[in-house]
Amino acid sequence: MAAPATAAPAASPATPPASNPLLVLPQWAQDKVVAARQDPRLMEQAYKHGAKLATFCANCHGPAGHSVLPEVPNLAGQNTVYVLNQLNKFHDGRRRGNFFMEGLVKAMSNDERFAVAVYYTNQEPASFKVSDPSLAATGKTLYEDACKRCHGVAGGGSERNSRIAGQHPSYLDMSLRRYRENKDRSEDRMFKATKALTDQEIRALSAYIGSLR
């Protein structure tokens, strides 16, 4: 189990507001992220609190965030701001499609959602072996054309965009189809990126992204 990492410093006051990734979060969450980055003791407290809460999350997301169910995402190594933003969306109803998660997260406090995000950020990411090199090679070409700009060369994402490297190919396939259909996971950027993808292209992308680490 990894120890809490020292996160990047908060954006300076000179940073243009539009470029500050923390702005996807409500003010209370921005304050918690900034405070924890400035005080390692707060980061450690959040990590330990998150580790306790994650024992329940492990029923679906697996030990240390390595999912044992192909339809459930890995959370290990995911970006803190992204995880917290998604939890907030479940909490206030902006993200739907999973009744269990909606009910669970609605019952979580602000502190609990932040702690869980910190815990999973500091776990070692997973990756999957490529079973079809030809399919993955096609996926790499598609990835570099459609995904790299936001999710990074190796799929690590950013605070604003999810880490997709090492996700289970079955989960990636399901998620890309839902984005393409603009259903449950409605997001304009992802809809535009996926709307023209064929089923075979989605399978290729999923195979390649799952192999990244």
C-alpha positions in Angstrom: 0.0 0.0 0.0 1.4 3.3 -1.0 1.8 6.2 1.4 0.1 9.5 0.6 1.9 11.3 -2.1 2.8 14.9 -1.9 0.4 16.5 -4.4 1.3 19.2 -6.7 1.1 22.7 -5.2 -2.2 24.6 -5.6 -2.5 27.0 -8.5 -1.0 30.3 -7.8 -3.2 33.4 -7.7 -1.8 34.5 -11.0 -3.2 31.4 -12.8 -6.1 32.4 -15.0 -9.3 31.0 -13.5 -10.4 29.1 -16.6 -7.2 27.0 -16.4 -7.5 26.1 -12.7 -8.7 22.4 -12.6 -10.0 22.9 -9.1 -12.8 25.0 -10.4 -14.7 21.8 -11.3 -15.2 21.4 -7.5 -17.4 23.3 -5.2 -15.7 25.8 -2.8 -15.6 23.4 0.2 -13.8 20.8 -1.9 -11.4 23.3 -3.3 -10.5 24.4 0.2 -9.9 20.8 1.3 -7.6 20.0 -1.6 -5.6 23.2 -1.1 -5.3 22.7 2.7 -4.2 19.1 2.4 -1.6 19.9 -0.2 -0.2 22.6 2.1 -0.2 20.4 5.2 1.0 16.8 5.0 -0.7 16.0 8.3 -4.1 16.8 6.8 -3.2 14.6 3.8 -2.2 11.8 6.1 -5.4 12.1 8.2 -7.5 12.0 5.0 -5.6 9.0 3.7 -6.2 7.0 6.9 -9.8 8.0 7.1 -10.2 7.0 3.4 -8.5 3.6 4.0 -11.2 2.7 6.6 -14.0 3.8 4.4 -12.6 1.9 1.4 -13.0 -1.4 3.2 -16.7 -1.2 2.2 -15.9 0.1 -1.3 -13.7 -3.0 -1.8 -16.7 -5.1 -2.2 -17.0 -3.9 -5.7 -13.9 -1.9 -6.5 -11.6 -4.5 -5.0 -8.7 -4.4 -2.5 -6.7 -1.2 -2.9 -8.9 -0.1 -5.8 -8.2 -3.0 -8.1 -11.7 -4.1 -9.2 -12.5 -7.8 -9.2 -15.6 -7.1 -11.4 -15.0 -6.3 -15.1 -17.9 -3.9 -15.2 -16.6 -1.9 -12.2 -13.8 0.6 -12.6 -10.4 0.4 -11.0 -9.8 3.4 -8.7 -6.2 2.8 -7.8 -4.0 5.7 -9.0 -7.0 7.8 -10.1 -6.6 11.5 -9.9 -7.9 13.1 -6.6 -9.8 16.0 -8.1 -11.4 13.8 -10.7 -12.5 11.2 -8.1 -13.9 13.8 -5.8 -15.7 15.5 -8.7 -17.4 12.2 -9.7 -18.4 11.4 -6.1 -19.9 14.9 -5.9 -21.8 14.3 -9.1 -23.2 11.0 -7.6 -24.0 12.9 -4.4 -26.0 15.7 -6.0 -27.6 13.6 -8.8 -25.6 14.9 -11.8 -24.3 11.4 -12.5 -26.8 8.6 -12.8 -27.1 5.1 -14.0 -25.9 3.2 -11.0 -28.5 3.1 -8.2 -26.2 1.5 -5.7 -23.5 4.2 -6.1 -26.1 6.9 -6.1 -27.6 5.8 -2.8 -24.2 5.0 -1.2 -22.6 8.3 -2.1 -25.6 10.4 -1.1 -25.1 9.1 2.5 -21.4 10.2 2.5 -20.3 13.5 4.1 -18.0 16.0 2.4 -15.1 14.8 4.6 -15.8 11.1 3.7 -15.9 11.8 -0.1 -12.6 13.7 0.1 -10.9 11.0 2.2 -11.9 8.3 -0.2 -10.6 10.3 -3.2 -7.2 10.8 -1.4 -6.9 7.1 -0.5 -7.5 5.8 -4.0 -5.2 8.3 -5.6 -2.3 6.8 -3.5 -2.8 3.2 -4.6 -0.7 1.5 -7.2 -2.5 1.4 -10.6 -3.2 -1.8 -12.5 -2.8 -2.8 -16.1 -3.9 -5.7 -18.3 -2.0 -7.9 -20.7 -2.8 -7.5 -24.4 -4.5 -10.7 -25.7 -4.8 -9.4 -29.3 -1.7 -7.3 -30.3 -3.3 -6.5 -33.7 -6.4 -5.1 -32.1 -4.4 -3.1 -29.5 -2.3 -1.7 -32.3 -5.4 -0.4 -34.0 -6.5 1.0 -30.7 -3.2 2.9 -30.2 -3.7 4.7 -33.5 -7.3 5.6 -32.5 -6.1 6.7 -29.1 -3.4 9.0 -30.4 -5.9 10.6 -32.7 -8.9 11.0 -30.3 -7.9 10.5 -26.7 -4.3 11.6 -26.1 -4.9 15.3 -26.0 -7.1 15.1 -22.8 -6.0 11.8 -21.2 -2.3 12.1 -21.9 0.3 10.0 -23.8 0.1 7.1 -21.3 -3.5 7.5 -20.3 -2.7 9.1 -16.9 -5.2 11.9 -17.4 -5.1 15.0 -15.2 -7.0 16.5 -12.4 -9.8 17.5 -14.7 -9.7 14.3 -16.8 -9.7 10.7 -15.6 -6.9 8.3 -15.5 -8.0 5.6 -18.0 -4.8 3.6 -18.2 -5.2 0.2 -16.6 -8.9 0.1 -16.6 -10.5 -3.3 -17.4 -11.2 -3.5 -21.1 -14.8 -4.6 -20.5 -15.4 -1.5 -18.3 -13.8 0.8 -21.0 -15.9 -0.8 -23.7 -19.1 -0.3 -21.7 -18.2 3.3 -20.8 -17.3 4.3 -24.4 -20.6 2.9 -25.7 -22.5 4.8 -23.0 -20.7 8.0 -24.0 -21.4 7.3 -27.6 -25.1 6.9 -26.9 -25.0 10.0 -24.7 -26.8 8.0 -22.1 -26.3 8.2 -18.3 -22.7 9.5 -18.7 -23.7 12.5 -20.8 -20.7 14.7 -21.4 -20.3 16.9 -24.5 -16.6 16.4 -25.0 -16.8 12.6 -24.7 -19.9 12.4 -26.9 -18.1 14.3 -29.7 -15.1 12.0 -29.3 -17.0 8.8 -29.4 -20.1 9.4 -31.6 -18.5 8.2 -34.8 -16.7 5.2 -33.3 -17.8 1.7 -34.5 -18.2 -1.2 -32.1 -14.9 -2.7 -33.4 -13.0 0.6 -32.9 -14.3 0.8 -29.3 -13.1 -2.8 -28.7 -9.7 -1.8 -30.1 -9.5 1.3 -28.0 -10.5 -0.6 -24.9 -7.8 -3.3 -25.5 -5.0 -0.6 -25.9 -6.0 1.6 -23.0 -6.3 -1.3 -20.7 -2.7 -2.3 -21.4 -1.4 1.2 -20.4 0.1 1.9 -17.1 
